[in-house]
């Protein structure tokens, strides 16, 4: 950290002022360790941030030497198939988003056997849990929609965008998913899933952009009839299903 020994000692003493139980000196290792009654002074503990950093290290996004977690525990994740996003395509999409530009792209859609050319105006990137999309206005269809980055085969700038992100109502609007344990669970199982999903008063509320609603429902297993699977496998149900389905069809 570029500190002298004297400065480091002074900083530690300042930190310990009024909270001496936070650190205990380990004479054998010649370092300070967290005390049994440790209470953070400058940082609010965040389990999500800790686990996200572990995931970044495990997937190779963050070199272990750059992590603030030390020592690193053994960690592994369920593998996902690699997505074929071409760096040059991503660069063009990113440049269009940040520069307010339109792109002429060659895109392979599911509805046509051959790739086709179209003009899009990207304004955001979206991750559905497995794949990355460009959220963009499509000149051909006259609507805002999602374009999988892996299906954009060619891209080049073709002038300034005419649409604005505020016109994308589905992107701007937020829908709240209200989830609860499946009513077919036992009392003990219900308590377990209430803990798993950090529920309060038996429900959890998850805000999601309307444009990403389909992906959120699919990832949470809420896109099908909750009675189609055993309660223990389904785990949760959508309390405000009618409201959400109406928003999905809007």
C-alpha positions in Angstrom: 0.0 0.0 0.0 3.0 2.3 -0.1 3.0 2.9 3.7 6.0 3.1 6.0 6.1 0.8 9.0 5.6 3.8 11.3 2.5 5.1 9.3 1.0 1.6 9.3 1.4 1.3 13.0 -0.1 4.7 13.6 -3.1 3.8 11.3 -3.7 0.6 13.2 -3.6 2.4 16.6 -6.1 5.0 15.3 -8.4 2.2 14.1 -8.2 0.5 17.5 -9.0 3.7 19.3 -12.3 3.0 21.0 -12.6 -0.5 19.5 -9.7 -2.5 20.8 -11.5 -5.8 20.7 -11.7 -5.6 16.9 -8.1 -6.8 16.3 -5.9 -9.3 18.2 -2.2 -9.5 17.5 -1.0 -12.9 16.5 2.6 -13.1 17.9 3.4 -16.3 16.0 2.3 -15.0 12.6 3.3 -11.4 13.4 0.1 -9.9 12.2 -3.3 -8.7 13.4 -6.3 -10.9 13.2 -10.0 -10.3 13.6 -11.1 -10.5 17.3 -14.0 -12.6 18.6 -16.0 -9.5 19.2 -15.2 -7.8 15.9 -17.7 -5.1 14.8 -16.9 -3.3 11.5 -16.3 0.5 11.7 -16.1 1.6 8.1 -17.6 -1.2 6.0 -21.1 -2.7 6.1 -20.8 -6.5 5.7 -22.3 -7.6 2.4 -22.5 -11.3 1.8 -23.5 -10.8 -1.8 -20.5 -8.7 -2.6 -18.2 -11.3 -1.0 -19.8 -14.2 -3.0 -19.8 -12.2 -6.2 -16.1 -11.6 -5.9 -15.5 -15.3 -5.3 -17.5 -16.1 -8.4 -15.5 -13.5 -10.4 -12.3 -15.3 -9.3 -13.7 -18.7 -10.0 -14.8 -17.8 -13.6 -11.5 -16.1 -14.3 -12.9 -12.6 -14.6 -10.8 -11.4 -11.6 -7.2 -12.5 -11.0 -6.8 -13.9 -7.5 -4.1 -11.3 -6.8 -6.6 -8.5 -7.3 -9.1 -9.9 -4.9 -9.4 -8.4 -1.4 -10.4 -11.9 -0.1 -7.4 -13.6 1.5 -6.9 -16.4 1.9 -9.2 -17.5 -0.9 -11.4 -20.6 -0.1 -11.9 -23.4 -2.5 -14.7 -22.5 -4.8 -16.4 -24.0 -7.8 -19.5 -23.2 -9.9 -21.8 -25.2 -12.2 -20.4 -24.6 -15.7 -22.3 -22.8 -18.4 -21.7 -23.2 -22.2 -19.5 -20.5 -23.7 -21.4 -17.9 -25.7 -19.9 -16.9 -29.0 -19.8 -13.1 -28.7 -17.3 -11.7 -31.1 -15.2 -8.9 -29.5 -15.4 -6.7 -32.6 -19.2 -6.9 -32.6 -19.4 -6.1 -28.9 -17.1 -3.1 -29.5 -19.5 -1.8 -32.2 -22.5 -2.3 -30.0 -20.9 -0.6 -27.0 -19.8 2.3 -29.2 -23.3 2.7 -30.5 -24.8 2.7 -27.0 -22.4 5.2 -25.6 -22.3 7.4 -28.7 -26.0 7.4 -29.5 -25.5 5.8 -32.9 -27.4 3.5 -35.2 -25.9 0.2 -36.5 -26.4 -1.7 -39.7 -26.2 -5.3 -38.6 -26.5 -8.8 -40.2 -28.5 -10.8 -37.7 -29.5 -14.4 -37.6 -33.0 -14.6 -36.2 -34.9 -17.8 -35.3 -37.8 -16.8 -37.7 -35.7 -16.8 -40.9 -33.4 -19.5 -42.3 -30.8 -17.0 -43.5 -29.2 -14.0 -41.8 -30.7 -10.7 -42.7 -29.6 -7.1 -42.7 -31.4 -4.5 -40.6 -30.7 -1.2 -38.8 -30.9 -1.1 -35.0 -30.3 1.6 -32.4 -28.9 0.0 -29.3 -29.2 1.9 -26.0 -28.5 -0.8 -23.4 -27.0 -4.2 -22.7 -29.1 -6.9 -20.9 -28.1 -10.2 -19.3 -30.9 -12.8 -19.0 -28.9 -15.1 -16.7 -27.3 -17.0 -19.5 -26.9 -14.8 -22.5 -26.2 -11.1 -23.3 -28.5 -9.1 -25.4 -28.5 -5.6 -27.0 -31.7 -3.7 -26.2 -32.3 -1.7 -29.3 -34.9 0.0 -31.5 -35.4 -2.0 -34.8 -36.1 0.1 -37.9 -37.6 -2.9 -39.7 -40.1 -3.8 -37.0 -40.6 -0.3 -35.6 -40.3 -1.5 -32.0 -37.7 -1.8 -29.2 -36.6 -5.4 -28.8 -33.7 -7.7 -27.8 -30.9 -8.8 -30.1 -28.6 -11.6 -28.9 -25.0 -10.5 -29.2 -24.0 -14.0 -30.4 -26.4 -13.8 -33.3 -25.1 -10.4 -34.7 -22.7 -11.5 -37.5 -21.7 -8.1 -38.7 -22.1 -4.6 -37.4 -21.1 -1.1 -38.6 -22.0 2.4 -37.7 -24.5 4.2 -40.0 -25.2 7.5 -38.5 -26.9 9.0 -35.3 -29.8 7.2 -33.6 -33.2 8.8 -34.0 -34.8 7.1 -31.0 -34.0 7.7 -27.3 -33.9 5.3 -24.4 -36.8 7.1 -22.7 -39.0 6.0 -25.6 -38.4 2.3 -24.7 -41.3 2.0 -22.2 -40.7 -1.6 -21.5 -37.2 -0.8 -20.5 -38.1 2.2 -18.4 -41.1 0.5 -16.6 -40.5 -1.7 -13.5 -42.7 -4.6 -12.4 -42.5 -6.1 -9.0 -42.6 -9.9 -8.6 -44.1 -11.0 -5.4 -43.1 -14.5 -4.6 -44.0 -16.9 -1.7 -43.3 -20.5 -0.8 -45.4 -23.1 -2.7 -48.6 -23.7 -0.6 -48.1 -27.4 -1.0 -44.9 -27.4 1.1 -44.8 -28.5 4.7 -44.5 -25.9 7.5 -40.8 -26.8 7.9 -40.1 -26.7 4.2 -41.9 -23.3 4.0 -39.6 -21.9 6.6 -36.5 -23.2 4.7 -37.5 -21.5 1.5 -38.5 -18.3 3.4 -34.8 -18.2 4.5 -33.5 -19.1 1.1 -35.2 -16.2 -0.6 -34.8 -13.7 2.3 -38.6 -13.4 2.6 -40.3 -11.0 5.0 -43.8 -11.8 6.3 -43.8 -14.8 4.0 -43.0 -13.0 0.7 -40.1 -11.6 -1.2 -40.5 -8.6 -3.6 -38.2 -8.6 -6.7 -38.2 -5.5 -8.9 -37.5 -6.2 -12.6 -37.6 -4.2 -15.8 -40.7 -5.1 -17.9 -38.4 -5.7 -20.8 -36.7 -8.5 -18.8 -39.8 -9.9 -17.3 -39.9 -13.0 -19.5 -36.3 -13.9 -18.7 -36.8 -13.3 -14.9 -39.9 -15.6 -14.8 -38.1 -18.3 -16.8 -35.0 -18.2 -14.6 -37.1 -18.4 -11.4 -39.2 -21.2 -12.8 -42.3 -19.1 -12.7 -43.1 -19.2 -16.4 -45.3 -22.4 -16.1 -48.1 -23.7 -14.1 -46.8 -24.0 -10.5 -48.8 -27.3 -10.1 -46.9 -28.9 -13.0 -44.1 -29.8 -10.7 -43.9 -31.2 -7.1 -44.0 -28.4 -4.5 -40.5 -29.3 -3.3 -39.1 -28.9 -6.8 -41.2 -25.8 -7.6 -40.3 -24.2 -4.3 -42.0 -20.8 -5.0 -45.1 -19.3 -6.5 -46.0 -16.0 -8.0 -48.5 -14.2 -5.7 -49.4 -11.4 -8.1 -49.5 -13.7 -11.2 -52.5 -11.9 -12.9 -50.7 -8.5 -12.6 -47.4 -9.9 -13.9 -49.0 -11.8 -16.8 -50.9 -8.6 -17.9 -47.6 -6.7 -17.9 -45.9 -9.5 -19.8 -48.5 -9.2 -22.6 -48.5 -5.4 -22.6 
